[in-house]
Amino acid sequence: MTGGFDELIEAGSSADVSGWDFSWLEGRATEERPPWGYARQLATRLGTASASLDIQTGGGEVLAEAATFPPTAVATESWPPNVAHATRLLHPRGVVVIADPDEPPLPFGNEAFDLVTSRHPATIWWDEIARVLRPGGTYFAQHVGPASVFELIEFFLGPQPEARRGRHPDDEAAAAEAAGLEIVDLRTAKLRMEIHDVAAVVYLLRKVIWWVPGFSVEKYRDRLRDLHDLIQAEGPFVAHSTRHLVEARRP
């Protein structure tokens, strides 16, 4: 995309960041997709479940891709704009959306679901997942991996050596097993991301608020200018997202 610095900053600042749809970035940024096709696999599993729970559903966009839902289908979400968005999207499909603070306990009884899912949860409470799963039930999720998009994060925050270990799939697998779950499948992927203008950066940092906590254009204007100049001189800013696919079973 073309445009001057101030114009691009305004574009990224005024874009709607509610929901979990990233289509605004078309032409401004690209991200390689994981090879396993999470949404497709999720839809297949929902089609055979009897009671499902999607944790931290965002705006409900990924869940809504499924063709069919179980007789009992529930989603939780904490951020009020996403709760409203997910409700509009999922209630007509028969999925109940519950506003939940993403802190234990989950607002459900023991052994309530045979399928618990989540795409990119910010926090993972394994004991609670195990508690609400029926014996033989499955947790199926795509998680953000360690040091994801850290090229961009560290451009603004500087080196974050301690944070780079967070979300490591081996650590998550160990935590799941400590909660009494069995790991059935664990796959990882490192995916190329290209950011073509600073408007995309502003949009992303407004939307994915945990990347650069407390981000504002005013606070980081000088660094945004540096990034704009870098893109103008060298082409797209390249970062790498990390993902892992997790399937765990309650014995």
C-alpha positions as CSV (number, residue, x, y, z in Angstrom):
1,M,0.0,0.0,0.0
2,T,1.1,3.5,-0.6
3,G,0.7,6.7,1.4
4,G,2.5,9.1,3.6
5,F,3.4,8.4,7.2
6,D,0.6,10.5,8.7
7,E,-2.0,9.1,6.2
8,L,-1.0,5.6,7.1
9,I,-1.1,6.3,10.8
10,E,-4.6,7.7,10.5
11,A,-5.7,4.7,8.5
12,G,-4.5,2.2,11.1
13,S,-5.8,4.3,14.0
14,S,-9.4,4.6,12.6
15,A,-9.9,1.0,11.4
16,D,-12.4,-1.0,13.4
17,V,-10.6,-3.6,15.5
18,S,-13.6,-5.4,17.1
19,G,-14.1,-9.1,16.4
20,W,-11.4,-11.4,15.3
21,D,-11.5,-10.8,11.6
22,F,-8.3,-9.6,10.0
23,S,-9.6,-8.9,6.5
24,W,-8.8,-5.2,6.9
25,L,-5.1,-6.2,6.4
26,E,-5.7,-7.5,2.9
27,G,-3.0,-5.9,0.7
28,R,-1.2,-4.6,3.8
29,A,0.1,-7.8,5.5
30,T,0.3,-11.5,4.8
31,E,0.7,-14.5,7.1
32,E,1.5,-18.0,6.1
33,R,-1.2,-20.5,7.4
34,P,-0.4,-23.6,9.4
35,P,-0.4,-26.8,7.4
36,W,-3.1,-28.7,9.4
37,G,-6.2,-26.6,8.7
38,Y,-7.5,-26.0,12.2
39,A,-10.9,-24.6,11.2
40,R,-11.6,-27.5,8.9
41,Q,-10.7,-30.1,11.5
42,L,-12.7,-28.2,14.2
43,A,-15.8,-28.3,12.0
44,T,-15.4,-32.1,11.5
45,R,-15.2,-32.6,15.3
46,L,-18.1,-30.4,16.0
47,G,-20.2,-32.5,13.6
48,T,-19.7,-35.6,15.7
49,A,-19.8,-34.1,19.3
50,S,-22.8,-34.1,21.6
51,A,-21.8,-31.1,23.8
52,S,-19.1,-28.6,22.9
53,L,-17.4,-25.6,24.5
54,D,-15.2,-23.1,22.7
55,I,-13.1,-21.1,25.1
56,Q,-12.1,-17.5,24.3
57,T,-14.0,-17.6,21.1
58,G,-13.1,-14.0,20.1
59,G,-15.7,-12.7,17.7
60,G,-16.8,-16.2,16.9
61,E,-15.6,-16.1,13.3
62,V,-13.6,-19.4,13.4
63,L,-16.4,-21.3,15.2
64,A,-19.0,-20.0,12.8
65,E,-17.2,-21.6,9.9
66,A,-18.6,-25.0,11.0
67,A,-21.5,-26.4,9.0
68,T,-23.2,-28.1,12.0
69,F,-23.0,-27.9,15.8
70,P,-23.8,-30.4,18.6
71,P,-27.2,-30.3,20.4
72,T,-25.4,-28.4,23.2
73,A,-22.9,-25.8,21.9
74,V,-21.4,-23.0,24.1
75,A,-18.7,-20.4,23.6
76,T,-17.1,-18.1,26.2
77,E,-15.4,-14.7,25.6
78,S,-14.2,-12.0,28.0
79,W,-13.9,-8.8,25.8
80,P,-17.2,-7.0,25.6
81,P,-17.0,-6.0,21.9
82,N,-16.2,-9.6,21.0
83,V,-19.0,-10.9,23.2
84,A,-21.4,-8.7,21.2
85,H,-19.9,-9.7,17.9
86,A,-19.9,-13.4,18.7
87,T,-23.5,-13.3,19.9
88,R,-24.7,-11.8,16.7
89,L,-22.8,-14.3,14.7
90,L,-23.4,-17.5,16.7
91,H,-26.8,-17.2,18.4
92,P,-28.6,-17.7,15.0
93,R,-26.6,-20.9,14.7
94,G,-27.8,-22.2,18.1
95,V,-24.5,-21.5,19.9
96,V,-24.9,-19.8,23.3
97,V,-22.2,-17.1,24.0
98,I,-21.4,-16.5,27.6
99,A,-19.4,-13.5,28.9
100,D,-16.7,-15.0,31.0
101,P,-13.6,-13.3,32.5
102,D,-11.2,-16.1,31.3
103,E,-10.3,-16.9,34.9
104,P,-11.1,-20.1,36.8
105,P,-13.6,-21.5,37.4
106,L,-15.3,-22.0,34.0
107,P,-19.0,-21.4,34.6
108,F,-20.0,-25.1,33.9
109,G,-20.4,-28.2,35.9
110,N,-18.0,-31.1,36.0
111,E,-17.9,-33.4,32.9
112,A,-20.2,-31.1,31.0
113,F,-18.6,-31.5,27.5
114,D,-17.2,-34.2,25.3
115,L,-15.4,-31.6,23.2
116,V,-13.6,-28.4,24.4
117,T,-11.9,-26.3,21.8
118,S,-10.0,-23.0,21.6
119,R,-8.1,-21.0,18.9
120,H,-5.3,-18.8,20.2
121,P,-6.3,-18.7,23.9
122,A,-4.6,-15.9,25.8
123,T,-4.6,-18.1,29.0
124,I,-4.9,-21.9,29.4
125,W,-6.3,-23.3,32.6
126,W,-5.6,-27.0,32.2
127,D,-7.3,-28.1,35.5
128,E,-10.5,-26.4,34.4
129,I,-10.4,-27.9,30.9
130,A,-9.9,-31.4,32.5
131,R,-12.7,-30.7,35.0
132,V,-15.4,-29.8,32.4
133,L,-14.4,-32.7,30.0
134,R,-16.2,-36.0,30.2
135,P,-14.1,-39.1,30.5
136,G,-13.0,-39.9,27.0
137,G,-13.6,-36.3,26.0
138,T,-11.2,-34.3,23.8
139,Y,-9.5,-30.9,24.0
140,F,-8.7,-29.7,20.5
141,A,-7.0,-26.4,20.0
142,Q,-4.6,-24.2,18.0
143,H,-2.3,-22.3,20.3
144,V,0.1,-19.4,19.7
145,G,3.6,-20.7,20.2
146,P,6.8,-19.3,21.8
147,A,8.3,-15.9,20.6
148,S,5.5,-15.4,18.1
149,V,6.0,-12.2,16.1
150,F,8.8,-11.3,18.4
151,E,10.6,-9.5,15.5
152,L,7.8,-6.9,15.7
153,I,7.3,-6.9,19.4
154,E,11.1,-6.5,20.1
155,F,11.2,-3.7,17.5
156,F,9.1,-1.7,20.0
157,L,10.0,-3.1,23.4
158,G,13.6,-4.2,22.9
159,P,15.0,-7.7,23.6
160,Q,12.6,-9.9,25.7
161,P,14.8,-12.9,26.4
162,E,12.7,-14.2,29.4
163,A,9.4,-14.0,27.5
164,R,10.8,-16.0,24.6
165,R,10.3,-19.3,26.5
166,G,6.6,-18.6,27.2
167,R,4.0,-20.8,25.5
168,H,6.5,-23.5,24.6
169,P,4.6,-26.6,23.5
170,D,6.7,-28.9,25.6
171,D,5.7,-26.9,28.7
172,E,2.1,-26.8,27.8
173,A,2.1,-30.6,27.2
174,A,3.6,-31.1,30.6
175,A,1.0,-28.9,32.2
176,A,-1.8,-30.7,30.4
177,E,-0.5,-34.1,31.7
178,A,-0.2,-32.7,35.2
179,A,-3.9,-31.9,35.0
180,G,-4.6,-35.5,34.2
181,L,-4.9,-35.2,30.4
182,E,-3.2,-37.4,27.8
183,I,-1.5,-35.7,24.8
184,V,-2.8,-37.4,21.7
185,D,-1.2,-35.1,19.1
186,L,1.1,-32.1,19.2
187,R,2.4,-30.4,16.0
188,T,4.3,-27.1,15.6
189,A,4.8,-24.6,12.8
190,K,6.8,-21.5,12.2
191,L,5.1,-19.2,9.7
192,R,6.3,-16.2,7.7
193,M,4.6,-12.8,8.1
194,E,5.2,-9.8,5.9
195,I,4.0,-6.3,6.9
196,H,3.8,-3.9,4.0
197,D,3.0,-0.6,5.7
198,V,2.9,1.1,9.1
199,A,-0.9,1.2,9.0
200,A,-1.0,-2.5,9.4
201,V,1.3,-2.2,12.4
202,V,-0.9,0.3,14.1
203,Y,-4.0,-1.9,13.4
204,L,-2.3,-5.0,14.7
205,L,-1.0,-3.4,17.9
206,R,-4.5,-1.9,18.6
207,K,-6.1,-5.3,18.0
208,V,-3.6,-7.8,19.6
209,I,-3.2,-5.7,22.7
210,W,-0.9,-8.1,24.5
211,W,1.9,-7.8,21.9
212,V,2.9,-4.3,23.0
213,P,1.0,-3.6,26.3
214,G,-0.1,0.0,26.6
215,F,0.5,0.7,22.9
216,S,-0.6,4.0,21.5
217,V,0.4,6.0,18.5
218,E,1.4,8.9,20.6
219,K,3.6,6.8,22.9
220,Y,5.4,5.0,20.0
221,R,5.2,7.6,17.2
222,D,9.0,7.9,16.9
223,R,9.4,4.1,16.6
224,L,6.5,3.9,14.1
225,R,8.3,6.5,12.0
226,D,11.5,4.4,12.2
227,L,9.5,1.4,11.0
228,H,7.9,3.3,8.2
229,D,11.3,4.5,7.0
230,L,12.6,1.0,7.2
231,I,9.8,-0.4,5.1
232,Q,10.2,2.4,2.6
233,A,13.9,1.7,2.2
234,E,14.0,-2.1,2.4
235,G,10.5,-3.5,1.7
236,P,8.2,-5.5,3.8
237,F,9.0,-6.0,7.5
238,V,9.3,-9.8,8.0
239,A,8.3,-11.5,11.2
240,H,7.4,-15.1,12.1
241,S,4.4,-16.4,14.0
242,T,4.5,-19.7,15.8
243,R,1.6,-22.1,16.2
244,H,1.0,-25.5,17.7
245,L,-1.9,-27.9,17.3
246,V,-2.9,-29.7,20.5
247,E,-5.1,-32.7,20.9
248,A,-5.5,-33.9,24.5
249,R,-7.9,-36.5,25.9
250,R,-9.3,-37.0,29.4
251,P,-8.8,-40.7,30.1
